[in-house]
């Protein structure tokens, strides 16, 4: 890992020692620069509950500075042929593979994931970069002779300077959802990573510079609400993406579009898994628990509510056995903060007080040698009523609520009543019943016997309802539409002959 050595101590990429503490730097015009911020946010290692750095809450003026740099860099970057821009990302992919372990280690350090989960995140990020390198074949223009001597041509052009605001739960993958595609298409970018996990973003910037990305094309401004609002308001930003909670996604979308920006804001989820009695017991139990516990439940595609149709007690027993194999600190990572741990455990306690039955209890988890870490064990809760808060709100932890119904239509009604719409899955061996759910579930991503139905590139990622605000999806082919604008040209060189209405 690229590190700075100061007084025999090692610090993470894009940081410097200030008053005895490791301070995260912004990245502007190809260089790491110290923010003029007066306020800072502690960057914690959630696995051990220890502060590892502090990140500046950059003021709006620093957003303005970065946008001026990006606008200047955009002119020459966008003028390059798209195939030349893509070459940067071929080299970037090679560098990601070369530095695979250090990138994964950095995720573990600032996010608290297990090694397996961190490795999987880097694998997925590399796959996304591979897609970006293929964009020249997908974003080619079109030309047609529409009448004798008359041609129509359609070409894609970049928007200008765009912004990407990313969350803590995937500090490497989600920035790579937007950076490669937006930049290959010719845009320049301002990235605002989560204040909880800023270190991976700085390492991405280092690797892209090494891969040959010109200075100023990607800039990183760290911060929180003021920084986000400055990006929403600034007239120099043409488009903005956001990934986070629905409450904030909605506010960001409204604010950005009120300033006449193109915006795509992904929010939270309450993903429903519908379990039918004929499901394959082993596959259903393992997939559901993996979906619920993966990334400590801190992902918008996690299983959060299971609707049990009829008698599925035999599968629920297996699920509980599977859940007990997931051990905090071993194959279950930490949640992001002490506040998150308290909030998640509060949901569990409230559900229990309201009459739900705790089948597997993950409260008060302590990991030997990491007693200060932020851990919540796998939790399975039965007899949850649809009106309970835990059945309606995104818990964002390794918690599964089981709601029991008698019929499949009742299960679909519960799923449809959910205001979110990221994902829904059904577990069954019946193709007919699976198709019945596929047609009726109100979600943008559907799984059949899959607990985490994330599409792979070139298919795009994006939900429905209050899980997404804006047009297009954030990855895959759909992202090409979001990050470009079309120019349509009609030409005629020949003298008019046999003129018709198309001429």
DRENDO-1510 file (C-alpha; in Angstrom, 1 decimal, always signed):
<recs>
REC; n; res; u; v; w
REC; 1; UNK; +0.0; +0.0; +0.0 .
REC; 2; UNK; +1.3; +3.5; -0.8 .
REC; 3; UNK; +2.0; +5.1; +2.5 .
REC; 4; UNK; +3.8; +8.2; +3.9 .
REC; 5; UNK; +6.3; +7.6; +6.6 .
REC; 6; UNK; +6.5; +10.3; +9.2 .
REC; 7; UNK; +8.4; +9.9; +12.5 .
REC; 8; UNK; +8.7; +6.1; +11.8 .
REC; 9; UNK; +4.9; +5.8; +11.7 .
REC; 10; UNK; +2.9; +4.7; +8.6 .
REC; 11; UNK; -0.2; +6.4; +7.4 .
REC; 12; UNK; -2.8; +5.6; +4.8 .
REC; 13; UNK; -2.8; +6.9; +1.2 .
REC; 14; UNK; -3.7; +10.5; +0.8 .
REC; 15; UNK; -3.0; +11.5; +4.4 .
REC; 16; UNK; -0.5; +13.6; +6.3 .
REC; 17; UNK; +0.5; +14.0; +9.9 .
REC; 18; UNK; -1.0; +17.1; +11.5 .
REC; 19; UNK; -0.7; +17.8; +15.2 .
REC; 20; UNK; +0.0; +14.1; +15.8 .
REC; 21; UNK; -3.0; +12.8; +13.9 .
REC; 22; UNK; -3.4; +11.4; +10.4 .
REC; 23; UNK; -5.4; +13.9; +8.4 .
REC; 24; UNK; -7.1; +12.9; +5.1 .
REC; 25; UNK; -6.2; +15.1; +2.2 .
REC; 26; UNK; -8.3; +16.2; -0.8 .
REC; 27; UNK; -7.1; +15.4; -4.3 .
REC; 28; UNK; -7.2; +18.3; -6.7 .
REC; 29; UNK; -5.4; +18.8; -10.0 .
REC; 30; UNK; -3.5; +15.5; -9.6 .
REC; 31; UNK; -2.1; +16.3; -6.2 .
REC; 32; UNK; -3.1; +15.7; -2.6 .
REC; 33; UNK; -3.8; +19.0; -0.9 .
REC; 34; UNK; -4.7; +19.9; +2.7 .
REC; 35; UNK; -8.2; +21.3; +3.2 .
REC; 36; UNK; -8.8; +24.6; +4.8 .
REC; 37; UNK; -11.6; +23.0; +6.8 .
REC; 38; UNK; -12.1; +24.0; +10.4 .
REC; 39; UNK; -14.1; +20.9; +11.3 .
REC; 40; UNK; -13.1; +17.2; +11.0 .
REC; 41; UNK; -14.8; +13.8; +11.3 .
REC; 42; UNK; -13.1; +10.8; +12.9 .
REC; 43; UNK; -12.3; +7.9; +10.6 .
REC; 44; UNK; -12.6; +4.7; +12.6 .
REC; 45; UNK; -11.5; +1.1; +12.1 .
REC; 46; UNK; -14.9; -0.5; +13.0 .
REC; 47; UNK; -13.3; -3.9; +13.6 .
REC; 48; UNK; -11.3; -2.6; +16.6 .
REC; 49; UNK; -13.2; +0.6; +17.5 .
REC; 50; UNK; -10.1; +2.7; +17.0 .
REC; 51; UNK; -9.7; +6.0; +15.3 .
REC; 52; UNK; -7.2; +5.8; +12.3 .
REC; 53; UNK; -7.5; +9.3; +10.8 .
REC; 54; UNK; -9.6; +12.4; +10.6 .
REC; 55; UNK; -11.3; +13.7; +7.5 .
REC; 56; UNK; -11.9; +17.4; +6.7 .
REC; 57; UNK; -15.5; +18.6; +6.3 .
REC; 58; UNK; -14.5; +20.8; +3.3 .
REC; 59; UNK; -16.2; +24.1; +2.9 .
REC; 60; UNK; -18.1; +25.1; -0.3 .
REC; 61; UNK; -15.3; +27.2; -1.5 .
REC; 62; UNK; -13.1; +24.1; -2.0 .
REC; 63; UNK; -15.8; +22.6; -4.1 .
REC; 64; UNK; -15.7; +25.7; -6.3 .
REC; 65; UNK; -11.9; +25.4; -6.6 .
REC; 66; UNK; -12.1; +21.8; -7.7 .
REC; 67; UNK; -14.8; +22.5; -10.2 .
REC; 68; UNK; -12.7; +25.2; -11.8 .
REC; 69; UNK; -9.8; +22.7; -12.2 .
REC; 70; UNK; -12.1; +20.0; -13.6 .
REC; 71; UNK; -13.7; +22.4; -16.1 .
REC; 72; UNK; -10.2; +23.3; -17.4 .
REC; 73; UNK; -9.2; +19.7; -17.6 .
REC; 74; UNK; -12.4; +18.7; -19.4 .
REC; 75; UNK; -11.6; +20.5; -22.6 .
REC; 76; UNK; -8.5; +18.5; -23.4 .
REC; 77; UNK; -9.8; +15.2; -21.9 .
REC; 78; UNK; -13.1; +15.3; -23.9 .
REC; 79; UNK; -11.2; +16.1; -27.1 .
REC; 80; UNK; -9.3; +12.8; -26.9 .
REC; 81; UNK; -10.8; +10.0; -29.0 .
REC; 82; UNK; -12.9; +7.7; -26.8 .
REC; 83; UNK; -10.5; +4.7; -27.5 .
REC; 84; UNK; -7.6; +6.7; -26.1 .
REC; 85; UNK; -9.6; +7.5; -22.9 .
REC; 86; UNK; -10.5; +3.9; -22.5 .
REC; 87; UNK; -6.8; +2.9; -22.6 .
REC; 88; UNK; -6.3; +4.6; -19.2 .
REC; 89; UNK; -8.8; +2.2; -17.7 .
REC; 90; UNK; -7.2; -0.9; -19.3 .
REC; 91; UNK; -4.0; +0.2; -17.4 .
REC; 92; UNK; -6.0; +1.0; -14.3 .
REC; 93; UNK; -7.5; -2.5; -14.3 .
REC; 94; UNK; -4.0; -4.0; -14.4 .
REC; 95; UNK; -3.0; -1.8; -11.5 .
REC; 96; UNK; -6.0; -2.9; -9.5 .
REC; 97; UNK; -5.1; -6.5; -10.0 .
REC; 98; UNK; -1.4; -5.8; -9.1 .
REC; 99; UNK; -2.5; -4.0; -5.9 .
REC; 100; UNK; -5.5; -6.3; -5.2 .
REC; 101; UNK; -4.5; -7.3; -1.6 .
REC; 102; UNK; -3.7; -3.8; -0.4 .
REC; 103; UNK; -7.0; -2.4; -1.9 .
REC; 104; UNK; -8.9; -5.2; +0.0 .
REC; 105; UNK; -6.9; -4.6; +3.2 .
REC; 106; UNK; -7.8; -0.9; +3.0 .
REC; 107; UNK; -11.5; -1.8; +2.8 .
REC; 108; UNK; -11.2; -4.0; +5.9 .
REC; 109; UNK; -9.4; -1.2; +7.8 .
REC; 110; UNK; -11.9; +1.6; +7.2 .
REC; 111; UNK; -15.1; -0.4; +6.7 .
REC; 112; UNK; -14.7; -3.5; +8.9 .
REC; 113; UNK; -15.6; -6.1; +6.3 .
REC; 114; UNK; -14.2; -9.6; +6.4 .
REC; 115; UNK; -11.3; -10.5; +4.1 .
REC; 116; UNK; -13.6; -12.6; +1.9 .
REC; 117; UNK; -16.1; -9.7; +1.5 .
REC; 118; UNK; -13.3; -7.1; +0.8 .
REC; 119; UNK; -11.8; -9.4; -1.8 .
REC; 120; UNK; -15.2; -9.8; -3.4 .
REC; 121; UNK; -15.7; -6.1; -3.5 .
REC; 122; UNK; -12.4; -5.6; -5.4 .
REC; 123; UNK; -13.3; -8.4; -7.8 .
REC; 124; UNK; -16.6; -6.7; -8.6 .
REC; 125; UNK; -14.9; -3.3; -9.0 .
REC; 126; UNK; -12.4; -4.8; -11.5 .
REC; 127; UNK; -15.4; -6.3; -13.4 .
REC; 128; UNK; -17.0; -2.8; -13.6 .
REC; 129; UNK; -13.7; -1.3; -14.9 .
REC; 130; UNK; -13.6; -4.0; -17.6 .
REC; 131; UNK; -17.1; -2.9; -18.7 .
REC; 132; UNK; -15.9; +0.7; -18.9 .
REC; 133; UNK; -13.0; -0.3; -21.1 .
REC; 134; UNK; -15.6; -1.8; -23.5 .
REC; 135; UNK; -17.7; +1.4; -23.8 .
REC; 136; UNK; -16.1; +2.5; -27.1 .
REC; 137; UNK; -17.9; -0.5; -28.7 .
REC; 138; UNK; -21.2; +0.4; -27.0 .
REC; 139; UNK; -21.3; +4.1; -27.4 .
REC; 140; UNK; -20.6; +4.4; -31.1 .
REC; 141; UNK; -22.8; +6.8; -33.0 .
REC; 142; UNK; -25.3; +5.9; -35.8 .
REC; 143; UNK; -25.7; +7.0; -39.4 .
REC; 144; UNK; -28.4; +6.4; -41.9 .
REC; 145; UNK; -29.3; +7.6; -45.4 .
REC; 146; UNK; -32.9; +8.6; -44.7 .
REC; 147; UNK; -33.6; +9.8; -48.2 .
REC; 148; UNK; -31.8; +10.1; -51.5 .
REC; 149; UNK; -28.8; +12.3; -50.7 .
REC; 150; UNK; -29.9; +13.0; -47.1 .
REC; 151; UNK; -28.0; +11.5; -44.1 .
REC; 152; UNK; -28.9; +11.6; -40.4 .
REC; 153; UNK; -26.1; +11.1; -37.9 .
REC; 154; UNK; -26.3; +10.6; -34.1 .
REC; 155; UNK; -23.3; +11.1; -31.9 .
REC; 156; UNK; -22.7; +11.0; -28.1 .
REC; 157; UNK; -21.0; +13.9; -26.3 .
REC; 158; UNK; -19.9; +14.2; -22.7 .
REC; 159; UNK; -21.9; +16.4; -20.4 .
REC; 160; UNK; -19.0; +18.3; -18.8 .
REC; 161; UNK; -18.1; +18.2; -15.1 .
REC; 162; UNK; -20.2; +15.6; -13.1 .
REC; 163; UNK; -20.3; +14.8; -9.4 .
REC; 164; UNK; -20.5; +11.5; -7.6 .
REC; 165; UNK; -21.4; +11.2; -3.9 .
REC; 166; UNK; -20.7; +7.7; -2.6 .
REC; 167; UNK; -21.5; +5.7; +0.6 .
REC; 168; UNK; -19.5; +3.9; +3.3 .
REC; 169; UNK; -20.6; +0.4; +2.6 .
REC; 170; UNK; -18.7; -0.2; -0.6 .
REC; 171; UNK; -15.8; +2.3; -0.5 .
REC; 172; UNK; -14.1; +0.9; -3.6 .
REC; 173; UNK; -16.8; -0.6; -5.7 .
REC; 174; UNK; -19.4; +2.2; -5.6 .
REC; 175; UNK; -16.9; +4.9; -6.7 .
REC; 176; UNK; -16.0; +2.6; -9.5 .
REC; 177; UNK; -19.6; +2.4; -10.5 .
REC; 178; UNK; -19.3; +6.0; -11.7 .
REC; 179; UNK; -15.7; +7.0; -12.2 .
REC; 180; UNK; -14.8; +4.7; -15.1 .
REC; 181; UNK; -17.9; +5.0; -17.1 .
REC; 182; UNK; -18.3; +8.8; -16.7 .
REC; 183; UNK; -14.6; +9.4; -17.5 .
REC; 184; UNK; -14.3; +7.0; -20.5 .
REC; 185; UNK; -17.3; +8.9; -21.9 .
REC; 186; UNK; -15.3; +12.1; -21.7 .
REC; 187; UNK; -16.6; +13.8; -18.6 .
REC; 188; UNK; -14.5; +15.2; -15.7 .
REC; 189; UNK; -15.6; +14.4; -12.2 .
REC; 190; UNK; -15.7; +15.6; -8.6 .
REC; 191; UNK; -15.9; +12.7; -6.1 .
REC; 192; UNK; -17.3; +13.2; -2.6 .
REC; 193; UNK; -16.7; +9.9; -0.7 .
REC; 194; UNK; -18.3; +9.0; +2.6 .
REC; 195; UNK; -16.7; +10.7; +5.5 .
REC; 196; UNK; -16.6; +7.3; +7.2 .
REC; 197; UNK; -14.5; +5.7; +4.4 .
REC; 198; UNK; -12.4; +8.3; +2.5 .
REC; 199; UNK; -9.1; +6.2; +2.3 .
REC; 200; UNK; -10.1; +3.9; -0.6 .
REC; 201; UNK; -11.1; +6.9; -2.7 .
REC; 202; UNK; -7.7; +8.4; -2.4 .
REC; 203; UNK; -6.0; +5.2; -3.4 .
REC; 204; UNK; -8.3; +5.0; -6.5 .
REC; 205; UNK; -7.1; +8.5; -7.4 .
REC; 206; UNK; -3.4; +7.5; -7.0 .
REC; 207; UNK; -3.9; +4.4; -9.2 .
REC; 208; UNK; -5.7; +6.4; -11.9 .
REC; 209; UNK; -2.9; +9.0; -12.0 .
REC; 210; UNK; -0.4; +6.1; -12.3 .
REC; 211; UNK; -2.5; +4.7; -15.2 .
REC; 212; UNK; -2.1; +8.0; -17.0 .
REC; 213; UNK; -5.3; +9.9; -16.2 .
REC; 214; UNK; -4.5; +13.6; -16.8 .
REC; 215; UNK; -4.4; +15.9; -13.8 .
REC; 216; UNK; -7.8; +17.6; -13.0 .
REC; 217; UNK; -10.0; +15.0; -14.7 .
REC; 218; UNK; -10.8; +13.4; -11.3 .
REC; 219; UNK; -10.8; +15.5; -8.1 .
REC; 220; UNK; -11.8; +14.4; -4.6 .
REC; 221; UNK; -13.3; +16.8; -2.1 .
REC; 222; UNK; -14.0; +15.3; +1.3 .
REC; 223; UNK; -16.8; +16.5; +3.5 .
REC; 224; UNK; -20.4; +16.1; +4.7 .
REC; 225; UNK; -23.6; +18.1; +4.2 .
REC; 226; UNK; -22.1; +21.5; +3.3 .
REC; 227; UNK; -19.9; +19.8; +0.6 .
REC; 228; UNK; -22.9; +17.9; -0.8 .
REC; 229; UNK; -25.1; +21.0; -0.9 .
REC; 230; UNK; -22.3; +22.9; -2.7 .
REC; 231; UNK; -22.2; +20.2; -5.4 .
REC; 232; UNK; -26.0; +20.3; -5.8 .
REC; 233; UNK; -26.0; +24.1; -6.1 .
REC; 234; UNK; -23.0; +24.8; -8.3 .
REC; 235; UNK; -23.8; +25.8; -11.8 .
REC; 236; UNK; -20.5; +24.2; -13.0 .
REC; 237; UNK; -21.8; +20.7; -12.3 .
REC; 238; UNK; -23.9; +19.2; -15.1 .
REC; 239; UNK; -25.0; +16.0; -13.5 .
REC; 240; UNK; -24.8; +14.3; -10.1 .
REC; 241; UNK; -25.1; +10.8; -8.7 .
REC; 242; UNK; -25.7; +9.9; -5.1 .
REC; 243; UNK; -25.9; +6.6; -3.2 .
REC; 244; UNK; -27.1; +6.5; +0.4 .
REC; 245; UNK; -30.3; +6.5; +2.4 .
REC; 246; UNK; -33.7; +7.3; +0.9 .
REC; 247; UNK; -34.2; +10.3; +3.0 .
REC; 248; UNK; -31.0; +11.9; +1.9 .
REC; 249; UNK; -31.3; +10.7; -1.7 .
REC; 250; UNK; -34.6; +12.4; -2.1 .
REC; 251; UNK; -33.3; +15.6; -0.6 .
REC; 252; UNK; -30.3; +15.6; -2.9 .
REC; 253; UNK; -32.4; +14.8; -5.9 .
REC; 254; UNK; -34.8; +17.7; -5.2 .
REC; 255; UNK; -32.0; +20.1; -4.5 .
REC; 256; UNK; -29.8; +19.1; -7.6 .
REC; 257; UNK; -32.7; +19.1; -10.0 .
REC; 258; UNK; -34.0; +22.5; -8.7 .
REC; 259; UNK; -30.7; +23.8; -10.0 .
REC; 260; UNK; -31.5; +22.2; -13.4 .
REC; 261; UNK; -29.0; +19.4; -13.1 .
REC; 262; UNK; -29.4; +15.9; -14.3 .
REC; 263; UNK; -29.5; +13.7; -11.2 .
REC; 264; UNK; -29.6; +10.0; -10.3 .
REC; 265; UNK; -30.0; +9.3; -6.6 .
REC; 266; UNK; -30.1; +5.8; -5.2 .
REC; 267; UNK; -31.7; +5.3; -1.8 .
REC; 268; UNK; -32.4; +2.6; +0.7 .
REC; 269; UNK; -34.3; -0.6; +0.5 .
REC; 270; UNK; -36.5; -3.1; +2.4 .
REC; 271; UNK; -35.9; -6.2; +0.3 .
REC; 272; UNK; -38.5; -8.9; +0.6 .
REC; 273; UNK; -37.7; -12.6; +0.2 .
REC; 274; UNK; -40.8; -14.8; -0.4 .
REC; 275; UNK; -40.2; -18.3; +0.9 .
REC; 276; UNK; -42.6; -21.0; -0.4 .
REC; 277; UNK; -42.9; -24.5; +1.1 .
REC; 278; UNK; -41.6; -26.3; -2.0 .
REC; 279; UNK; -38.2; -24.4; -1.9 .
REC; 280; UNK; -35.0; -26.4; -1.9 .
REC; 281; UNK; -34.3; -26.5; +1.8 .
REC; 282; UNK; -30.5; -26.3; +1.8 .
REC; 283; UNK; -30.2; -23.8; -1.0 .
REC; 284; UNK; -32.9; -21.5; +0.5 .
REC; 285; UNK; -31.5; -21.6; +4.0 .
REC; 286; UNK; -27.9; -20.9; +3.0 .
REC; 287; UNK; -28.9; -18.2; +0.4 .
REC; 288; UNK; -31.2; -16.3; +2.7 .
REC; 289; UNK; -28.7; -16.2; +5.6 .
REC; 290; UNK; -25.9; -15.2; +3.3 .
REC; 291; UNK; -28.0; -12.4; +2.0 .
REC; 292; UNK; -28.9; -11.2; +5.5 .
REC; 293; UNK; -25.4; -11.4; +7.0 .
REC; 294; UNK; -23.2; -10.4; +4.0 .
REC; 295; UNK; -21.4; -7.1; +4.6 .
REC; 296; UNK; -22.9; -7.2; +8.1 .
REC; 297; UNK; -26.3; -6.5; +6.4 .
REC; 298; UNK; -25.0; -3.1; +5.4 .
REC; 299; UNK; -26.0; -3.2; +1.7 .
REC; 300; UNK; -29.0; -2.0; -0.1 .
REC; 301; UNK; -29.5; -5.5; -1.6 .
REC; 302; UNK; -29.5; -7.4; +1.7 .
REC; 303; UNK; -32.4; -9.6; +2.7 .
REC; 304; UNK; -34.2; -7.6; +5.4 .
REC; 305; UNK; -37.7; -9.1; +5.5 .
REC; 306; UNK; -38.8; -12.7; +4.7 .
REC; 307; UNK; -42.4; -13.5; +3.9 .
REC; 308; UNK; -43.0; -17.1; +4.9 .
REC; 309; UNK; -45.9; -18.6; +2.9 .
REC; 310; UNK; -47.6; -21.5; +4.7 .
REC; 311; UNK; -45.7; -24.1; +6.6 .
REC; 312; UNK; -42.0; -23.5; +6.1 .
REC; 313; UNK; -40.9; -24.3; +9.6 .
REC; 314; UNK; -38.5; -27.0; +8.3 .
REC; 315; UNK; -36.6; -24.3; +6.3 .
REC; 316; UNK; -36.6; -21.7; +9.1 .
REC; 317; UNK; -35.0; -24.3; +11.4 .
REC; 318; UNK; -32.2; -24.8; +8.9 .
REC; 319; UNK; -31.9; -21.0; +8.5 .
REC; 320; UNK; -31.3; -20.7; +12.2 .
REC; 321; UNK; -28.7; -23.4; +12.1 .
REC; 322; UNK; -27.0; -21.5; +9.2 .
REC; 323; UNK; -27.2; -18.2; +11.1 .
REC; 324; UNK; -25.4; -19.7; +14.1 .
REC; 325; UNK; -22.4; -20.6; +11.8 .
REC; 326; UNK; -21.9; -16.9; +11.1 .
REC; 327; UNK; -19.5; -15.7; +13.9 .
REC; 328; UNK; -18.8; -12.0; +14.5 .
REC; 329; UNK; -15.1; -11.3; +14.0 .
REC; 330; UNK; -14.6; -14.5; +12.0 .
REC; 331; UNK; -17.0; -14.7; +9.0 .
REC; 332; UNK; -19.1; -11.6; +10.0 .
REC; 333; UNK; -17.6; -8.2; +9.8 .
REC; 334; UNK; -18.3; -5.1; +12.0 .
REC; 335; UNK; -21.0; -2.5; +11.4 .
REC; 336; UNK; -19.7; +0.9; +10.6 .
REC; 337; UNK; -20.0; +2.7; +14.0 .
REC; 338; UNK; -21.0; +2.5; +17.6 .
REC; 339; UNK; -24.1; +4.5; +16.7 .
REC; 340; UNK; -25.0; +2.0; +14.0 .
REC; 341; UNK; -24.7; -0.9; +16.5 .
REC; 342; UNK; -26.9; +0.9; +19.0 .
REC; 343; UNK; -29.5; +1.7; +16.4 .
REC; 344; UNK; -29.6; -1.9; +15.0 .
REC; 345; UNK; -29.9; -3.5; +18.5 .
REC; 346; UNK; -32.6; -0.9; +19.3 .
REC; 347; UNK; -34.8; -2.3; +16.4 .
REC; 348; UNK; -34.4; -5.8; +17.7 .
REC; 349; UNK; -35.3; -4.9; +21.3 .
REC; 350; UNK; -38.3; -2.9; +20.1 .
REC; 351; UNK; -39.6; -5.8; +18.0 .
REC; 352; UNK; -39.2; -8.2; +20.9 .
REC; 353; UNK; -41.1; -5.9; +23.2 .
REC; 354; UNK; -43.9; -5.7; +20.6 .
REC; 355; UNK; -44.3; -9.5; +20.6 .
REC; 356; UNK; -41.9; -10.8; +18.0 .
REC; 357; UNK; -40.0; -14.0; +18.8 .
REC; 358; UNK; -36.2; -13.9; +18.7 .
REC; 359; UNK; -35.0; -17.1; +17.2 .
REC; 360; UNK; -31.3; -16.1; +16.9 .
REC; 361; UNK; -30.1; -13.2; +19.0 .
REC; 362; UNK; -27.1; -11.2; +17.9 .
REC; 363; UNK; -27.3; -8.4; +20.4 .
REC; 364; UNK; -24.3; -7.6; +22.7 .
REC; 365; UNK; -21.8; -9.4; +20.5 .
REC; 366; UNK; -18.2; -9.1; +21.7 .
REC; 367; UNK; -15.2; -10.4; +19.8 .
REC; 368; UNK; -12.2; -11.6; +21.8 .
REC; 369; UNK; -9.3; -9.3; +21.3 .
REC; 370; UNK; -11.5; -6.7; +19.6 .
REC; 371; UNK; -13.7; -5.8; +22.5 .
REC; 372; UNK; -14.1; -2.2; +21.3 .
REC; 373; UNK; -15.2; -3.3; +17.8 .
REC; 374; UNK; -18.7; -2.6; +16.5 .
REC; 375; UNK; -20.3; -6.0; +16.1 .
REC; 376; UNK; -23.9; -7.2; +15.8 .
REC; 377; UNK; -24.4; -11.0; +15.5 .
REC; 378; UNK; -26.8; -12.6; +13.0 .
REC; 379; UNK; -30.4; -12.1; +14.3 .
REC; 380; UNK; -33.5; -13.9; +13.1 .
REC; 381; UNK; -36.9; -12.7; +14.3 .
REC; 382; UNK; -40.1; -14.6; +13.9 .
REC; 383; UNK; -43.7; -13.5; +14.1 .
REC; 384; UNK; -43.0; -10.0; +13.0 .
REC; 385; UNK; -46.2; -8.1; +12.1 .
REC; 386; UNK; -46.2; -6.0; +8.9 .
REC; 387; UNK; -47.0; -2.8; +10.9 .
REC; 388; UNK; -44.0; -3.1; +13.1 .
REC; 389; UNK; -41.2; -0.6; +12.5 .
REC; 390; UNK; -38.7; -3.4; +12.0 .
REC; 391; UNK; -40.8; -4.7; +9.1 .
REC; 392; UNK; -41.1; -1.3; +7.5 .
REC; 393; UNK; -37.8; +0.5; +7.9 .
REC; 394; UNK; -34.3; -0.3; +6.6 .
REC; 395; UNK; -32.3; -1.7; +9.5 .
REC; 396; UNK; -29.0; -1.9; +7.7 .
REC; 397; UNK; -27.6; -4.7; +9.9 .
REC; 398; UNK; -27.5; -8.5; +9.9 .
REC; 399; UNK; -31.2; -8.8; +10.9 .
REC; 400; UNK; -33.9; -10.8; +9.2 .
REC; 401; UNK; -37.6; -10.3; +10.1 .
REC; 402; UNK; -40.0; -13.1; +9.3 .
REC; 403; UNK; -43.6; -12.2; +8.5 .
REC; 404; UNK; -46.0; -15.2; +8.2 .
REC; 405; UNK; -48.9; -15.4; +5.7 .
REC; 406; UNK; -51.1; -18.1; +4.3 .
REC; 407; UNK; -51.0; -17.4; +0.6 .
REC; 408; UNK; -48.7; -16.2; -2.1 .
REC; 409; UNK; -51.0; -13.3; -3.0 .
REC; 410; UNK; -50.8; -12.1; +0.6 .
REC; 411; UNK; -47.0; -12.2; +0.4 .
REC; 412; UNK; -47.0; -10.2; -2.9 .
REC; 413; UNK; -49.3; -7.7; -1.3 .
REC; 414; UNK; -46.9; -7.1; +1.6 .
REC; 415; UNK; -44.0; -6.7; -0.9 .
REC; 416; UNK; -46.0; -4.3; -3.0 .
REC; 417; UNK; -47.0; -2.2; +0.0 .
REC; 418; UNK; -43.3; -1.6; +0.8 .
REC; 419; UNK; -42.4; +1.9; -0.4 .
REC; 420; UNK; -39.0; +0.9; -1.5 .
REC; 421; UNK; -38.2; -1.1; -4.7 .
REC; 422; UNK; -34.6; -2.3; -4.9 .
REC; 423; UNK; -34.9; -6.1; -4.9 .
REC; 424; UNK; -37.3; -8.9; -4.3 .
REC; 425; UNK; -36.7; -12.7; -4.4 .
REC; 426; UNK; -38.7; -15.8; -4.4 .
REC; 427; UNK; -37.6; -19.3; -3.3 .
REC; 428; UNK; -39.5; -22.1; -5.0 .
REC; 429; UNK; -39.0; -25.1; -7.3 .
REC; 430; UNK; -42.0; -24.1; -9.3 .
REC; 431; UNK; -41.3; -22.2; -12.5 .
REC; 432; UNK; -44.9; -21.1; -12.7 .
REC; 433; UNK; -45.0; -19.6; -9.2 .
REC; 434; UNK; -41.6; -18.0; -9.7 .
REC; 435; UNK; -42.9; -16.3; -12.9 .
REC; 436; UNK; -46.0; -15.2; -11.0 .
REC; 437; UNK; -43.8; -13.4; -8.5 .
REC; 438; UNK; -41.5; -12.0; -11.2 .
REC; 439; UNK; -44.4; -10.3; -12.9 .
REC; 440; UNK; -46.0; -8.9; -9.8 .
REC; 441; UNK; -43.1; -7.9; -7.5 .
REC; 442; UNK; -42.6; -4.1; -7.3 .
REC; 443; UNK; -38.8; -3.9; -7.5 .
REC; 444; UNK; -36.2; -3.2; -10.1 .
REC; 445; UNK; -34.1; -6.3; -9.5 .
REC; 446; UNK; -35.7; -9.7; -9.0 .
REC; 447; UNK; -34.2; -13.0; -7.9 .
REC; 448; UNK; -35.4; -16.6; -8.2 .
REC; 449; UNK; -33.6; -18.7; -5.6 .
REC; 450; UNK; -31.0; -15.9; -5.3 .
REC; 451; UNK; -30.8; -13.9; -2.1 .
REC; 452; UNK; -28.8; -11.0; -3.6 .
REC; 453; UNK; -30.1; -10.5; -7.2 .
REC; 454; UNK; -27.4; -8.0; -8.4 .
REC; 455; UNK; -27.2; -7.9; -12.2 .
REC; 456; UNK; -23.8; -8.3; -13.8 .
REC; 457; UNK; -22.5; -5.9; -16.4 .
REC; 458; UNK; -23.6; -5.1; -19.1 .
REC; 459; UNK; -26.9; -5.3; -17.2 .
REC; 460; UNK; -27.4; -2.3; -15.0 .
REC; 461; UNK; -28.0; -1.7; -11.3 .
REC; 462; UNK; -31.0; +0.3; -10.2 .
REC; 463; UNK; -34.2; -0.1; -8.2 .
REC; 464; UNK; -37.8; +1.3; -8.4 .
REC; 465; UNK; -40.0; +3.4; -6.3 .
REC; 466; UNK; -38.3; +5.2; -3.3 .
REC; 467; UNK; -35.1; +3.2; -3.9 .
REC; 468; UNK; -34.2; +5.4; -6.9 .
REC; 469; UNK; -34.9; +9.0; -7.9 .
REC; 470; UNK; -34.1; +10.0; -11.5 .
REC; 471; UNK; -33.9; +8.3; -14.9 .
REC; 472; UNK; -31.5; +5.6; -16.1 .
REC; 473; UNK; -29.4; +3.2; -13.9 .
REC; 474; UNK; -26.0; +3.9; -12.4 .
REC; 475; UNK; -24.1; +1.0; -14.0 .
REC; 476; UNK; -24.0; -1.0; -17.2 .
REC; 477; UNK; -25.4; +0.2; -20.6 .
REC; 478; UNK; -28.0; +2.4; -18.9 .
REC; 479; UNK; -25.2; +4.6; -17.4 .
REC; 480; UNK; -24.1; +5.6; -21.0 .
REC; 481; UNK; -27.4; +7.4; -21.4 .
REC; 482; UNK; -27.0; +9.2; -18.1 .
REC; 483; UNK; -23.5; +10.5; -18.7 .
REC; 484; UNK; -23.9; +11.6; -22.3 .
REC; 485; UNK; -26.0; +13.9; -24.5 .
REC; 486; UNK; -26.9; +13.3; -28.1 .
REC; 487; UNK; -26.1; +15.5; -31.1 .
REC; 488; UNK; -28.2; +14.8; -34.2 .
REC; 489; UNK; -26.9; +16.1; -37.5 .
REC; 490; UNK; -28.7; +16.0; -40.9 .
REC; 491; UNK; -26.7; +16.7; -44.0 .
REC; 492; UNK; -27.6; +17.0; -47.7 .
REC; 493; UNK; -25.0; +17.5; -50.4 .
REC; 494; UNK; -26.7; +16.3; -53.6 .
REC; 495; UNK; -29.0; +18.5; -55.7 .
REC; 496; UNK; -32.7; +17.8; -54.9 .
REC; 497; UNK; -34.0; +14.9; -57.0 .
REC; 498; UNK; -37.3; +13.2; -56.6 .
REC; 499; UNK; -38.0; +15.2; -53.5 .
REC; 500; UNK; -40.4; +13.6; -51.0 .
REC; 501; UNK; -41.5; +14.6; -47.5 .
REC; 502; UNK; -38.2; +13.1; -46.0 .
REC; 503; UNK; -36.1; +15.5; -48.0 .
</recs>
